């Protein structure tokens, strides 16, 4: 493995070395989910936990959540800051300032060009991971100075972009063109996925849906049970006709959204169905038909609800077993 090393029960990569973590496993930022308990558990397990800034109503609330995370672990963790088009933008500058003043050393950016974030973060030594859905966007992020990219294949939950390129192609295509560390994202749930990502040249993995289905994830247990019961076919792609594709769990609401838009409807025709408040109600109350909620195709590979820190260790142990068995196979062929 180029720039990768199996040491004892750890996998050392360019990403773990640059970001000061033990295992090349990142819990991606998730709205309403990236809170202190989950982020701290992932980081304490040797991975990189991520708080979601905009889950917190105000920058002051984010500062308190950062402190809560520090009270739970001494391990490094990061903060996700997603910039999306909105009529009334949140005070991004204030959120950035809280990250810096709180001494957080890692930020995950997403949603649009990371350039506006970088001057302040670079000035204070904050490392930036940018989430991308294409090689061209990853190259642009590298050019403006991010430290790593997390590249989402078409299998992912949330917004996979409009190219429909699956991870098996997208990850090595990105690795071939980039010089900074690359994290594979989308369709990853276990050690087989981590081993495959490393074989494709990635320096680690980002997992979202898999961490949504852990004990510390702050969502209703019914949501976690639905993920365990779901298959790889139980998602919908909404907003396709609007060229703002999002992968969400299949339920009566997302089925209706697809039906309306496929029949020529506009965003106004589905606005109430896709309201964020309804999706939040799913997570809080466990009413799986209350709104739309993000889930990846990878739910077909999720069969339990473990502690998040235990999951990190299990994924790494499984990956090491896979890599050693493949190496042994190759040795036997020589």
N, C-alpha and C positions, 0 to 999 in steps of 0.2 A: 504494500500500500504506500503510495507516494505521500510524503509528509504526514503519515499516520503511523501510529505505533501502538502495539498491544503491550501493556506493562502490568503484570500481575492481573488484577481484576479491573483495570482501567483502560480506556481508549484515549490516547493522547493525540490531539490533532492541532493544526494551526489555530483553530478556533478556541479550543480549551486553553492553549498557551496564551493567546492574545487577550482573552477575556477573563482569565484567572479562575476558571471553574474546573471541576474534576471530570465531569462527563459531558460529551458533546450532545446534550439533550436539552432543548429549550421548550419551555411552555409559552406558546405564542399568546400575545395580548388578545383578550376576548371581552367584548362589551358586556357588562354586568357580571362577569365571571372572574376577571383578573383582580382579585382582592387579596388582602394580606395573608389569610390562612392558606390559600392555594399557593401563592407565589413563594411564601416562606417554606412550605413543605417541599416544593420542588427544589429550591435552592439548598435546603438542609440535606436533601438526598444527593447532592452533588451536581444537579443540573442547574439551569438558569431559569428561575421564576420571574414572571413579568406582571407587574401591576398595570392596570389599564387606566390611564389618567382621566379620560372622559367618563369613566364609570362614576368618578367622584364629582358631585355637583359644582364644586368650586375649587380653585387652587388651594385654598386653606384646608379643605377636606382632603385633598391629595397629600398635603404635608402631614396631616394626621395619619393617613393610611401608610405613608412611608415609615413613619415612626412606629406604627403598630407592627409593620413587617420587621423592623429592626429589633423590636422587643421579642420577636419569635425566632429569629435566626441571626447569626453573625456572618452568614455566607453572602456572597454577592448576589444581588438581584437587580432587575431593570425595571424601566417604566415604558409602556407603550404610549405613543402620542400619534393619533391618527387625524389627518387633516382631510375633511370631506366637504364638498359644496353644501352650504346651508344658508338660509335666509338671514339668520342671526348667528354669526360665528362665535364660538366660545373664546375667552381671552387666552389665546395660545401663548402669547408672550408671557403671561403670568404663570401659566403651567410650566413653561420652560424654565422660568426663573426659580420656581419651587424645586424643580429637579436639581438644578445647580446648587441652590442654597442648602438643600437637604443632603448634599454630598453623594447623590446617586451617581455611579460611574458608568452606567450602561443605559442606553435608550434604544427602543425599537420604534422606528418611524414607519408610517404606512399612509396610503390614501392618495398621495400626490408627491410632487418633487420635494425631496428632503432638504433642498438647498436653504430655505429660510431658517431651518433649525440649526444649521451647522456652525455659523460664526460663534454663537454663544457657547454651544457645546464644546467646540474645539478649543475655545479660549480657556475652558475649565477642565480640559482633559477627559471629557465624557466620550466614550466610544459609542458609535452609532451603527446599528443594524437596520438596514432598510428592507422592507418587504416588497417584492416585485412579482409580477406575473409573466414577464417576458425577458428575453436576453437583452433586447434594446433598452428597456428601462433599467435593467441591472447595470449595463454599461454606462448609462447616464449617471446613475447613483454613484458608481465607482469614480467617474470623472469629477463629480462635485465634491468627493472626499469622504464618503462613508467608509467604515472600517470592515464591514461584512454585509452580505445580502442574504436574505431568506427568500428563496424563490418558490412560488406556489404553483404546483401542477394543477391541471384541470380537475383533479379529484377532490380538491380542497373544499372545505366549508367556506361560506362567505363569498367574497368576490374573486373568481378565478381569472378575470380578464376576458377578452373577447377572441383570443387566438385558439382556444380549445386545445392547447398543447399539454399532453399528459407528462407527468414527472419523469417517466423513463426516457423520454426524449429531452425534455426541458432542462433537467439537471446536468447531464453531461454536455449539452450545448452551452450552458452557462459556464461550466467549469472550463471548457475549451477556450472561452473568450476572456475570462476574468483573471485577475491576479490576486484579488482579495479573497478571504475565506467565503465559502458558499455553504449555506444551510439548505437542505432539501426539506420541502414542506408539501403536505397534501398526500393523503393515502398512507400515512405512517402510524403504526400503533404498537409495534413490538420489535424484538431484536432482529428479526428477519429484515424489516424495513430499514433499520439503522445499518445493518451489514450491507444491504443492497445500496443504500445511499453512499456509504464509504467506497464501495466497489465502483460506483459511478463517478467518483472523484470528489464528492462533497466532503465537507469538514465537520458535519454534524447534521442533526435534524431538528426541525420545529414541529411540535405536535399541538393541535388544538382540541379537536373532538375527543381524542384519547384522554386528555387531562380534564375535559369537561365531565368525563365519566370516572371520577375518583372521589374518595370520601370527603376530601377537603373542598371540592368545588362547591361554591355557594349557590347551588341550584336545587330545586325540589327533587326528592328521590325518584319521583315518577319520571322525570326527564332522563335520569340515568338508567332507569329500568327500560325505558323506551329505546335508548341507544343500544343496550345489551340485546334487546329483542329484535332490533332492526337488522336489515340486510343491506348489502351494498346497493340495492335497487330502491331503497326507501328514502330517496331525496328527490327534490324538484329543482329545476333551474328556472328561476323567475326573472323577469325583466329582460328576457332575451331580445324581444322586439325593440326595447328601448336602448339596447347596447350598454346595459349596466348590469350584466348577468350576476346573479347571486345564487349560490347553492344553499338550500334550506331543507329541513326535514319535510318529508311528505305528510301532509295532513289535509283536512277538508279546506282549510284556509289557503294553503299554497296551491292546492288543486284548483280552487276557484280563481286565484290570481292568474295562473297559467291559462285557464279557460278564457278569461276576460281579455287578456292581452293577445292571445292567439287569434281571437275573433276581431282584432283591430282596435281594442280599447286603448285608452291613454292612461298615463299615471294617475290622473285625477279620478279615473274610474276605480282604481284599486287603493287609493291613498288611505282610506280608513282601514282596509284589510291589513295593510303592511305597516301600520303605525307602530313605532318603537315601543310605545306604552303597552300595546297588546303583547308584543314579544316578551317584554319584561315580566308580564303577568304569568306567562308560561313558566318562566324560571322560578318565580317566587311562589306561585300557588300550585303548580303542577298540573294545571289544566292544559293538556297538550293540544287542544283545539282552540285555545284563546287567541292565537296569533301565529305569526311565522317565527321560526327560530332556527339558527344556523346549525347544521350538522353535515359532516362530510361522508363520502362514500365509505370511508374507513370504518364506519360503524359495523359493517359486516365482518370486521376482524376483532371487534371488542366483545368480550364475553364475561367480564367481571367488573367490579367496582372496588379497586384496591386503594390503599393509601398512596398518595402521590409520590412520596419519597421512595416507598418500596417499589413503585412502578419504574422509577428512573433506574434503580439498581437492577431490576429484573430485565429491563430492555437491554442494558449494557451487557449483563451476563449472557443473555441469549445471543446477542450479536457476537460476542467473543467466541461462544460455542460454534456458531455458524461459520465464522471466519476461520477458526482453527480446523474445523472439519473439511471446509473447502480447500484449505491449504494442504491438508493431508491427502485429499483426493488428487490435487495437482501433483504433489510429490510422488504419489504412486504411479502417475501417468508418465513421469520422466524416466 
